[in-house]
Structures are given as structure tokens and as C-alpha cells.
Amino acid sequence: MVQNRTPISSSGIAQEPRFVYRAVTLLPGARYSRAVAANSGVYLLPEYSLPYPLGLKDAPLPESNLSKVFAHKLTVMSGGSNKDPNDPGLANFPRGRGRGCHAI
């Protein structure tokens, strides 16, 4: 028997947004009304040429499910103060730097 369920809203700052946007991506059938990921620093890109967790190569998500992922509401927030490309808090590793000097 299927019961009506209240949609879930989820948000995260610092380490938690990585959980939020990975859950949004890898669980396209999850029930939530909106998700917010803020200040993650490194984001999962919807590209199958990049290895997981930076991209979707070898991730448990078939490319045919991407339309379900993009049908959900996900807000990604990133601060505007990442002005120093040498800041130790930024993704200063080769694949992280590939996203730009401010890791966006």
C-alpha cells in the first residue's frame, strides 16, 4: 500500500552540501521538494568523462537517468569571496584546478 508522504527539503553548508548534491544526483527517485547545497568547494559535475566523485564516470547512475536528476529542484550556492586562487581552502589538486582558479 502506497501512502501519501510529505516531501522533504534538504540543505547543507561546508561538508554537508556534498552529501546533498550527491544524493540528489545518485538517487533520482528520492522524494524531496527542494535541495540547497552551499559552499561545497568541489562539485559533482554531470560529465561521464570525469571519474566519480568529480564526475559520473563509474558512478551508479546511467546516463539515461540524468533527465530525472535535472527535473528536481537543486539550488547551488557559492560564495563570492574566493578571490585568492592559492587559498588553502580551495580545491588545489589537478582535477579541482581544472574547474577554474576559484574552484567554481
Backbone as CSV, one residue per row, in Angstrom:
resi,resn,N_x,N_y,N_z,CA_x,CA_y,CA_z,C_x,C_y,C_z
1,MET,0.840,-1.178,0.000,0.000,0.000,0.000,0.890,1.249,0.000
2,VAL,0.623,2.149,-0.911,1.384,3.389,-1.008,0.679,4.463,-0.197
3,GLN,1.439,5.141,0.627,0.881,6.214,1.447,1.368,7.552,0.915
4,ASN,0.549,8.574,1.119,0.993,9.928,0.761,2.080,10.334,1.740
5,ARG,3.136,10.916,1.218,4.247,11.337,2.062,4.524,12.802,1.839
6,THR,4.933,13.467,2.894,5.291,14.871,2.800,6.671,14.984,2.165
7,PRO,6.839,15.828,1.145,8.155,15.997,0.533,9.161,16.539,1.549
8,ILE,10.403,16.205,1.360,11.484,16.610,2.251,12.263,17.744,1.603
9,SER,12.670,18.722,2.407,13.594,19.754,1.955,14.924,19.481,2.626
10,SER,16.018,19.702,1.918,17.335,19.419,2.471,18.282,20.543,2.109
11,SER,19.191,20.852,3.035,20.205,21.864,2.751,21.481,21.495,3.494
12,GLY,22.601,22.051,3.043,23.867,21.774,3.702,24.890,22.844,3.394
13,ILE,25.778,23.079,4.367,26.868,24.042,4.217,28.158,23.339,4.620
14,ALA,29.255,23.632,3.951,30.585,23.056,4.184,30.626,21.623,3.687
15,GLN,30.734,20.611,4.553,30.796,19.218,4.112,29.423,18.693,3.687
16,GLU,28.366,19.139,4.317,27.036,18.612,4.035,26.553,18.814,2.607
17,PRO,26.921,19.894,1.916,26.396,20.025,0.550,26.864,18.912,-0.368
18,ARG,28.036,18.361,-0.083,28.486,17.237,-0.907,27.526,16.071,-0.772
19,PHE,27.051,15.828,0.434,26.046,14.780,0.630,24.763,15.145,-0.107
20,VAL,24.332,16.398,0.025,23.070,16.835,-0.577,23.099,16.660,-2.088
21,TYR,24.088,17.218,-2.781,24.029,17.144,-4.242,24.372,15.750,-4.758
22,ARG,25.151,14.971,-4.020,25.379,13.590,-4.444,24.109,12.765,-4.283
23,ALA,23.373,13.005,-3.192,22.098,12.299,-3.003,21.108,12.693,-4.094
24,VAL,21.046,13.975,-4.422,20.160,14.453,-5.487,20.505,13.762,-6.803
25,THR,21.800,13.631,-7.081,22.242,13.054,-8.350,22.095,11.537,-8.383
26,LEU,22.528,10.876,-7.334,22.588,9.416,-7.360,21.294,8.740,-6.933
27,LEU,20.359,9.510,-6.388,19.052,8.969,-6.003,17.947,9.742,-6.721
28,PRO,17.872,9.637,-8.051,16.911,10.459,-8.792,15.455,10.181,-8.446
29,GLY,15.170,9.062,-7.792,13.795,8.765,-7.392,13.471,9.201,-5.972
30,ALA,14.428,9.844,-5.292,14.213,10.275,-3.903,13.097,11.306,-3.830
31,ARG,12.408,11.315,-2.716,11.291,12.251,-2.559,11.746,13.474,-1.764
32,TYR,11.915,14.547,-2.436,12.206,15.821,-1.797,11.635,16.909,-2.681
33,SER,11.307,18.023,-2.069,10.711,19.116,-2.831,11.764,20.098,-3.328
34,ARG,12.847,20.234,-2.583,13.896,21.188,-2.935,15.155,20.815,-2.176
35,ALA,16.302,21.036,-2.784,17.582,20.796,-2.125,18.475,22.012,-2.357
36,VAL,19.272,22.367,-1.346,20.189,23.501,-1.431,21.568,23.021,-0.985
37,ALA,22.579,23.267,-1.804,23.957,22.939,-1.471,24.759,24.236,-1.513
38,ALA,25.395,24.592,-0.393,26.098,25.871,-0.314,27.559,25.677,0.083
39,ASN,28.437,26.322,-0.655,29.855,26.413,-0.322,30.549,25.065,-0.207
40,SER,30.326,24.210,-1.169,30.933,22.886,-1.148,32.405,22.917,-1.503
41,GLY,32.807,23.792,-2.382,34.207,23.863,-2.790,34.494,23.001,-3.998
42,VAL,34.025,21.769,-3.996,34.165,20.856,-5.122,32.790,20.280,-5.403
43,TYR,32.392,20.299,-6.661,31.055,19.854,-7.026,31.106,18.673,-7.976
44,LEU,30.125,17.822,-7.888,29.954,16.700,-8.796,29.388,17.246,-10.108
45,LEU,30.138,17.071,-11.190,29.680,17.563,-12.488,28.968,16.454,-13.245
46,PRO,27.938,16.781,-14.016,27.204,15.753,-14.765,27.935,15.357,-16.050
47,GLU,29.169,14.938,-15.906,30.004,14.545,-17.037,30.515,13.129,-16.814
48,TYR,30.335,12.284,-17.811,30.772,10.896,-17.711,32.231,10.705,-18.096
49,SER,32.922,11.774,-18.465,34.349,11.682,-18.779,35.207,11.876,-17.531
50,LEU,34.642,12.431,-16.467,35.368,12.646,-15.217,35.047,11.537,-14.224
51,PRO,36.049,11.019,-13.508,35.782,9.951,-12.536,34.995,10.469,-11.326
52,TYR,34.166,9.588,-10.790,33.435,9.900,-9.555,34.448,10.020,-8.424
53,PRO,34.348,10.993,-7.531,33.218,11.851,-7.224,33.240,13.225,-7.895
54,LEU,34.169,13.473,-8.810,34.173,14.760,-9.508,33.212,14.762,-10.682
55,GLY,33.033,13.604,-11.300,32.119,13.432,-12.417,31.327,12.158,-12.217
56,LEU,30.724,11.657,-13.275,29.851,10.486,-13.157,30.437,9.198,-13.736
57,LYS,31.696,9.239,-14.172,32.318,8.020,-14.684,32.382,6.989,-13.552
58,ASP,31.883,5.811,-13.801,31.829,4.704,-12.832,30.872,4.965,-11.663
59,ALA,30.063,5.988,-11.745,29.049,6.235,-10.703,27.828,5.349,-10.997
60,PRO,27.067,5.000,-9.958,25.897,4.135,-10.166,24.684,4.890,-10.703
61,LEU,24.895,5.644,-11.793,23.806,6.412,-12.396,23.917,6.317,-13.912
62,PRO,23.012,5.585,-14.557,23.054,5.529,-16.018,22.764,6.900,-16.624
63,GLU,23.391,7.179,-17.734,23.195,8.470,-18.398,21.724,8.713,-18.728
64,SER,20.971,7.653,-18.937,19.538,7.792,-19.243,18.739,8.360,-18.074
65,ASN,19.301,8.343,-16.853,18.597,8.886,-15.686,18.881,10.360,-15.424
66,LEU,19.752,10.980,-16.214,20.076,12.395,-15.982,18.859,13.298,-16.101
67,SER,17.934,12.977,-16.975,16.741,13.820,-17.107,15.944,13.823,-15.805
68,LYS,15.913,12.716,-15.073,15.237,12.674,-13.771,15.967,13.535,-12.754
69,VAL,17.293,13.517,-12.814,18.092,14.335,-11.895,17.790,15.814,-12.124
70,PHE,17.791,16.238,-13.391,17.573,17.653,-13.697,16.117,18.081,-13.541
71,ALA,15.217,17.160,-13.344,13.811,17.505,-13.126,13.573,17.987,-11.694
72,HIS,14.504,17.702,-10.776,14.364,18.124,-9.377,14.898,19.538,-9.178
73,LYS,14.477,20.147,-8.092,14.935,21.497,-7.753,16.175,21.405,-6.874
74,LEU,17.307,21.853,-7.401,18.567,21.914,-6.657,19.137,23.310,-6.828
75,THR,19.362,23.986,-5.729,19.990,25.305,-5.742,21.421,25.131,-5.253
76,VAL,22.389,25.584,-6.050,23.796,25.524,-5.670,24.238,26.950,-5.381
77,MET,24.749,27.158,-4.171,25.196,28.489,-3.769,26.708,28.463,-3.570
78,SER,27.373,29.485,-4.061,28.817,29.581,-3.916,29.170,31.003,-3.525
79,GLY,30.064,31.122,-2.556,30.441,32.445,-2.070,31.207,33.244,-3.102
80,GLY,31.173,34.540,-2.967,31.870,35.422,-3.890,33.213,35.884,-3.373
81,SER,33.663,35.336,-2.237,34.916,35.805,-1.634,36.112,34.931,-1.969
82,ASN,35.967,33.943,-2.815,37.093,33.093,-3.204,37.911,33.804,-4.267
83,LYS,38.651,34.818,-3.845,39.390,35.643,-4.796,40.858,35.284,-4.877
84,ASP,41.349,34.480,-3.944,42.753,34.090,-3.935,42.886,32.661,-4.440
85,PRO,43.390,32.449,-5.672,43.489,31.091,-6.211,44.432,30.191,-5.423
86,ASN,45.259,30.760,-4.531,46.180,29.966,-3.705,45.645,29.712,-2.305
87,ASP,44.410,30.088,-2.046,43.800,29.864,-0.734,43.815,28.365,-0.424
88,PRO,44.302,27.962,0.751,44.376,26.535,1.075,43.005,25.864,1.184
89,GLY,41.956,26.640,1.292,40.616,26.066,1.385,40.020,25.690,0.038
90,LEU,40.688,26.073,-1.057,40.175,25.752,-2.383,40.689,24.398,-2.854
91,ALA,40.091,23.899,-3.893,40.432,22.578,-4.434,41.729,22.663,-5.230
92,ASN,42.860,22.687,-4.534,44.155,22.824,-5.196,44.776,21.465,-5.512
93,PHE,44.091,20.715,-6.337,44.621,19.474,-6.881,44.293,19.491,-8.365
94,PRO,44.984,18.701,-9.190,44.844,18.857,-10.647,43.415,18.893,-11.169
95,ARG,42.573,17.953,-10.802,41.199,17.957,-11.324,40.379,19.100,-10.722
96,GLY,40.673,19.490,-9.500,39.981,20.624,-8.897,40.345,21.919,-9.582
97,ARG,41.626,22.092,-9.912,42.067,23.301,-10.620,41.496,23.351,-12.027
98,GLY,41.119,22.213,-12.575,40.530,22.178,-13.905,39.191,22.882,-13.965
99,ARG,38.615,23.193,-12.823,37.326,23.882,-12.755,37.490,25.397,-12.696
100,GLY,38.708,25.859,-12.744,38.953,27.302,-12.706,39.741,27.656,-11.459
101,CYS,40.380,28.797,-11.465,41.266,29.174,-10.360,40.501,29.440,-9.067
102,HIS,39.190,29.596,-9.144,38.396,29.820,-7.934,37.542,28.612,-7.579
103,ALA,37.798,27.461,-8.223,37.122,26.181,-7.955,35.617,26.286,-8.123
104,ILE,35.185,27.073,-9.098,33.751,27.218,-9.351,33.435,26.552,-10.672
